[in-house]
Amino acid sequence: MMTQASSAPIASRRIVIDTDPGQDDAVAILLALASPELTVEAITTVAGNVPVALTTKNACALLELTGRTDIPVFEGAARPLHRAPISAEHVHGETGMAGADLPEPTLRPQAIDAATWLVDLLRREPEGAITLVCLGPMTNLALALTHAPDIASRIAGVVAMGGAQREGGNITPTAEFNFFVDPHAARIVMHSGIPITLLPLDVTHRAIATPARLAPIAAVGSPVTDMVVRMLGAEDRFEKLKYGWEGGALHDPLTIGWLLRPELFSGRDCNVEIEVDAPLCMGQSVVDLWNVTDRVPNALWINDVDSDAFYSLLTERLALLD
């Protein structure tokens, strides 16, 4: 039996978004920026969907689009900890933002790298003040934890899109993309002792961007919502062909949805281990849903969502962005 996700939204929760935009990353960032319950302290970028120079450019362009150039961007890791870089232009387009048509940004990233800045921030701020939202490979956080293990106890929690159990993989038969790109980083984070909430394919594949769910977003008719519909249309083509669905899964925005409305989600506390040795299963999330081992639970594994309610929330919030 699934248990209701128990975390309650906190007024003005302070978050750092670690991301590799990516169309669905972009929608997650937009949802966070439109939500007064969240204060986005910074965006840190990482190589993933496309190389890090492009993910950084995309993050800067999104902040300019929404008039939020007060939010700093910190460029992060250009490659995984121990593997060659892997990217997903076949899904997201050469720029990572197919369908967005954003102008060249004038905003530039800060001079300090993402991992170093994270360490400085977490040591400076009160314990439990900052929540990290990880939308791509966890390389930046793993680097920060490796260099400064003391920051683990200072993080309020990590909310991440990553992993799969029931749904298998979306990049290999067993692995979800974010964990496959840098499984060693994911393993470091999962062993860190930080409170972790995972939004895996098991839940994101329940939040399909069907025409009926996108129609209210399109009806808003703002530059932002028009862009969102174009982006999701460009990304959806891949998953429509792959899975035969009416649309694509809206992966990364569910992390923000969980922070805003945890009552829409359900899951269970369990142990999640990341495979880093077996070639056929590299990056697989091994999820002990039924407590068949003696491994201590290290994550809240979200596996269901009220999808229609989530899309209603998304439409409401995106309409607030001019």
C-alpha positions as CSV (number, residue, x, y, z in Angstrom):
1,M,0.0,0.0,0.0
2,M,1.3,3.5,-0.9
3,T,1.6,6.1,1.8
4,Q,0.7,9.7,1.3
5,A,3.8,11.9,0.8
6,S,4.0,13.7,4.2
7,S,6.1,16.8,3.6
8,A,4.1,20.1,3.8
9,P,4.8,23.2,1.8
10,I,6.8,25.8,3.6
11,A,6.1,29.5,3.0
12,S,9.0,31.0,1.0
13,R,11.0,27.8,0.9
14,R,14.5,28.8,-0.3
15,I,15.7,26.6,-3.2
16,V,18.6,26.2,-5.5
17,I,17.7,24.6,-8.9
18,D,20.5,22.4,-10.3
19,T,19.6,21.8,-13.9
20,D,20.5,20.9,-17.5
21,P,17.8,22.7,-19.6
22,G,16.2,20.8,-21.5
23,Q,12.5,21.7,-22.2
24,D,11.1,20.0,-19.2
25,D,13.7,21.6,-17.0
26,A,12.7,24.9,-18.4
27,V,9.0,24.3,-17.5
28,A,10.2,23.4,-14.0
29,I,12.1,26.6,-13.7
30,L,9.2,28.6,-14.9
31,L,6.8,26.9,-12.4
32,A,9.2,27.7,-9.6
33,L,9.6,31.4,-10.6
34,A,5.8,31.7,-10.8
35,S,5.2,30.3,-7.3
36,P,5.4,32.7,-4.3
37,E,5.9,29.7,-1.9
38,L,9.4,29.4,-3.4
39,T,12.4,31.7,-3.4
40,V,14.9,30.7,-6.1
41,E,18.3,31.6,-4.7
42,A,20.2,30.6,-7.8
43,I,20.4,28.3,-10.7
44,T,23.3,26.0,-11.1
45,T,23.9,24.2,-14.4
46,V,25.4,20.9,-15.3
47,A,26.1,18.9,-18.5
48,G,23.3,16.5,-19.3
49,N,20.6,17.0,-21.9
50,V,23.2,19.1,-23.8
51,P,26.7,20.3,-23.0
52,V,27.1,22.6,-20.0
53,A,27.8,25.7,-22.1
54,L,24.3,25.3,-23.7
55,T,22.5,24.4,-20.4
56,T,24.0,27.6,-18.9
57,K,23.0,29.7,-21.9
58,N,19.5,28.3,-21.7
59,A,19.2,29.0,-18.0
60,C,20.3,32.6,-18.6
61,A,17.8,33.0,-21.4
62,L,14.9,31.8,-19.3
63,L,15.7,34.3,-16.5
64,E,15.9,37.1,-19.0
65,L,12.5,36.0,-20.5
66,T,10.9,36.2,-17.1
67,G,12.6,39.4,-16.0
68,R,14.5,37.6,-13.2
69,T,18.0,38.6,-13.9
70,D,18.4,39.2,-10.2
71,I,18.8,35.4,-9.8
72,P,22.5,34.4,-10.3
73,V,23.5,31.5,-12.5
74,F,26.6,29.3,-11.7
75,E,28.0,27.1,-14.4
76,G,28.9,23.6,-13.1
77,A,30.4,20.3,-14.2
78,A,31.1,19.8,-17.9
79,R,31.3,16.0,-17.5
80,P,30.4,13.2,-15.2
81,L,32.7,12.1,-12.4
82,H,34.1,8.9,-14.0
83,R,32.4,8.5,-17.4
84,A,32.5,10.1,-20.8
85,P,29.8,12.7,-21.3
86,I,26.4,11.6,-22.6
87,S,23.8,13.9,-23.9
88,A,20.3,13.8,-25.4
89,E,20.1,16.1,-28.4
90,H,17.9,13.4,-30.1
91,V,15.2,14.3,-27.6
92,H,15.8,18.0,-26.8
93,G,17.3,19.3,-30.1
94,E,20.8,20.7,-30.7
95,T,20.3,23.6,-28.3
96,G,18.4,21.6,-25.7
97,M,15.4,23.9,-26.1
98,A,13.9,23.0,-29.4
99,G,10.7,25.0,-29.8
100,A,11.7,27.8,-27.5
101,D,13.1,30.2,-30.0
102,L,14.7,32.3,-27.2
103,P,17.0,35.2,-28.1
104,E,20.7,35.2,-27.3
105,P,20.9,36.2,-23.6
106,T,23.0,39.0,-22.3
107,L,23.0,37.6,-18.8
108,R,26.2,35.7,-18.0
109,P,27.1,33.1,-15.3
110,Q,29.0,34.1,-12.2
111,A,32.8,33.6,-12.1
112,I,32.7,30.9,-9.4
113,D,31.9,27.3,-10.3
114,A,28.6,25.7,-9.1
115,A,30.1,23.2,-6.7
116,T,32.3,25.7,-5.0
117,W,29.5,28.2,-4.7
118,L,27.2,25.5,-3.2
119,V,29.7,24.8,-0.5
120,D,30.1,28.5,0.3
121,L,26.3,29.0,0.4
122,L,25.6,26.0,2.6
123,R,28.3,26.9,5.1
124,R,27.2,30.5,5.2
125,E,23.4,30.0,5.6
126,P,21.7,28.5,8.7
127,E,21.4,24.8,8.9
128,G,18.3,23.6,7.0
129,A,17.7,26.9,5.2
130,I,18.3,25.6,1.6
131,T,16.6,22.9,-0.4
132,L,18.3,21.6,-3.5
133,V,16.1,20.7,-6.5
134,C,18.1,18.5,-8.9
135,L,16.7,18.2,-12.4
136,G,19.7,16.6,-14.1
137,P,22.8,14.5,-13.3
138,M,23.8,15.1,-9.7
139,T,27.5,15.8,-10.5
140,N,27.6,19.3,-9.0
141,L,26.2,18.2,-5.6
142,A,28.4,15.1,-5.6
143,L,31.5,17.3,-6.2
144,A,30.4,19.6,-3.4
145,L,29.8,16.7,-1.0
146,T,33.2,15.1,-1.9
147,H,35.1,18.3,-1.2
148,A,33.0,19.3,1.9
149,P,31.2,16.4,3.5
150,D,30.1,18.7,6.4
151,I,27.5,20.4,4.1
152,A,25.3,17.3,4.0
153,S,23.9,18.0,7.5
154,R,23.2,21.6,6.5
155,I,20.9,20.8,3.5
156,A,17.2,20.8,4.3
157,G,16.6,18.2,1.6
158,V,17.1,17.2,-2.0
159,V,14.2,16.8,-4.3
160,A,15.3,15.2,-7.6
161,M,14.0,13.8,-10.8
162,G,15.8,10.5,-11.2
163,G,15.5,6.8,-11.3
164,A,13.0,4.2,-12.3
165,Q,11.7,0.9,-11.1
166,R,8.3,-0.2,-12.4
167,E,8.9,1.7,-15.7
168,G,12.3,0.3,-16.6
169,G,14.7,2.8,-18.2
170,N,14.4,5.5,-20.8
171,I,18.0,5.5,-22.0
172,T,18.9,1.8,-21.4
173,P,16.5,-1.1,-20.5
174,T,17.3,-0.5,-16.8
175,A,18.4,3.1,-16.3
176,E,16.8,6.5,-16.3
177,F,18.8,9.2,-18.1
178,N,19.9,11.4,-15.2
179,F,21.2,8.5,-13.2
180,F,22.8,6.8,-16.2
181,V,24.7,9.9,-17.2
182,D,26.5,10.1,-13.8
183,P,25.7,7.0,-11.7
184,H,28.7,7.6,-9.4
185,A,27.4,11.1,-8.5
186,A,23.9,9.7,-7.8
187,R,25.4,7.0,-5.6
188,I,27.3,9.6,-3.6
189,V,24.2,11.7,-3.0
190,M,22.1,8.6,-2.1
191,H,24.7,7.7,0.5
192,S,25.0,11.2,1.9
193,G,22.4,11.0,4.7
194,I,20.5,14.1,3.2
195,P,16.7,13.7,3.3
196,I,16.0,12.8,-0.4
197,T,12.7,12.8,-2.3
198,L,12.9,11.1,-5.7
199,L,10.5,11.7,-8.6
200,P,11.3,8.7,-10.9
201,L,9.9,7.6,-14.2
202,D,7.3,5.6,-12.2
203,V,5.5,8.9,-11.4
204,T,6.5,11.1,-14.3
205,H,5.1,8.5,-16.8
206,R,1.7,9.1,-15.1
207,A,1.8,12.8,-16.0
208,I,1.4,12.7,-19.7
209,A,1.1,16.0,-21.6
210,T,-2.1,15.1,-23.5
211,P,-3.7,17.5,-25.9
212,A,-6.6,17.9,-23.3
213,R,-4.1,18.9,-20.6
214,L,-2.1,21.3,-22.8
215,A,-5.2,23.0,-24.2
216,P,-5.8,25.2,-21.1
217,I,-2.1,26.2,-21.1
218,A,-2.3,27.2,-24.8
219,A,-5.5,29.1,-24.1
220,V,-3.7,31.5,-21.8
221,G,-2.0,32.9,-24.9
222,S,0.9,34.6,-23.3
223,P,4.5,34.6,-24.7
224,V,5.5,32.2,-21.9
225,T,2.6,29.7,-22.3
226,D,3.0,29.8,-26.1
227,M,6.7,28.9,-25.7
228,V,5.8,26.1,-23.2
229,V,3.4,24.5,-25.7
230,R,5.9,24.8,-28.5
231,M,8.7,23.2,-26.4
232,L,6.5,20.4,-25.2
233,G,5.4,19.7,-28.7
234,A,9.0,19.5,-29.9
235,E,9.9,17.1,-27.0
236,D,6.7,15.1,-27.1
237,R,7.4,13.8,-30.6
238,F,10.2,11.5,-29.3
239,E,8.1,9.9,-26.6
240,K,5.0,9.7,-28.8
241,L,7.0,7.6,-31.2
242,K,8.7,5.6,-28.4
243,Y,5.8,4.8,-26.2
244,G,2.7,5.4,-28.4
245,W,1.3,7.9,-25.9
246,E,-0.9,10.9,-26.7
247,G,2.0,13.1,-25.6
248,G,5.2,13.1,-23.7
249,A,5.8,12.8,-19.9
250,L,6.4,16.0,-18.0
251,H,9.4,14.9,-16.0
252,D,11.2,17.7,-14.2
253,P,8.3,20.0,-13.3
254,L,6.9,17.3,-10.9
255,T,9.7,18.2,-8.5
256,I,8.4,21.7,-8.1
257,G,4.8,20.3,-8.1
258,W,5.8,18.1,-5.1
259,L,7.3,21.1,-3.2
260,L,4.1,23.1,-3.8
261,R,1.4,20.5,-3.4
262,P,2.7,17.3,-1.8
263,E,-0.8,16.1,-1.1
264,L,-1.2,15.4,-4.8
265,F,1.5,12.8,-4.6
266,S,2.0,9.4,-2.9
267,G,5.0,7.1,-2.4
268,R,6.9,5.3,0.3
269,D,10.1,5.5,2.2
270,C,12.6,2.9,1.0
271,N,16.2,2.2,0.2
272,V,17.5,3.1,-3.2
273,E,20.9,2.0,-4.4
274,I,22.5,3.0,-7.7
275,E,24.4,0.5,-9.8
276,V,27.9,1.6,-10.8
277,D,29.6,-1.6,-11.8
278,A,27.5,-3.8,-14.0
279,P,27.7,-2.7,-17.6
280,L,24.2,-4.0,-18.5
281,C,22.6,-2.2,-15.5
282,M,24.8,0.9,-15.2
283,G,22.8,3.6,-13.5
284,Q,19.9,1.4,-12.5
285,S,18.1,2.5,-9.3
286,V,17.6,-0.7,-7.2
287,V,14.5,0.1,-5.2
288,D,13.6,-1.9,-2.1
289,L,9.9,-1.1,-2.2
290,W,8.9,-4.1,-0.1
291,N,11.7,-4.0,2.5
292,V,13.1,-7.4,1.5
293,T,16.7,-6.3,2.6
294,D,18.0,-4.9,5.8
295,R,19.2,-1.7,4.0
296,V,18.0,1.5,5.8
297,P,15.5,3.7,3.8
298,N,17.3,6.6,2.3
299,A,14.7,8.2,0.1
300,L,11.0,9.0,-0.3
301,W,10.2,7.2,-3.6
302,I,7.2,9.0,-5.2
303,N,5.2,6.7,-7.5
304,D,1.8,8.3,-8.1
305,V,0.3,11.7,-8.7
306,D,-3.0,13.3,-9.4
307,S,-2.0,14.3,-12.9
308,D,-5.0,16.4,-13.7
309,A,-4.7,18.4,-10.5
310,F,-1.0,18.9,-11.3
311,Y,-1.7,20.2,-14.8
312,S,-4.3,22.6,-13.3
313,L,-1.7,24.0,-10.9
314,L,0.8,24.3,-13.7
315,T,-1.7,26.2,-15.9
316,E,-2.6,28.5,-13.1
317,R,1.0,29.4,-12.3
318,L,2.2,29.8,-15.9
319,A,-0.6,32.2,-16.5
320,L,1.0,34.5,-13.9
321,L,4.2,34.9,-16.0
322,D,3.8,37.7,-18.7
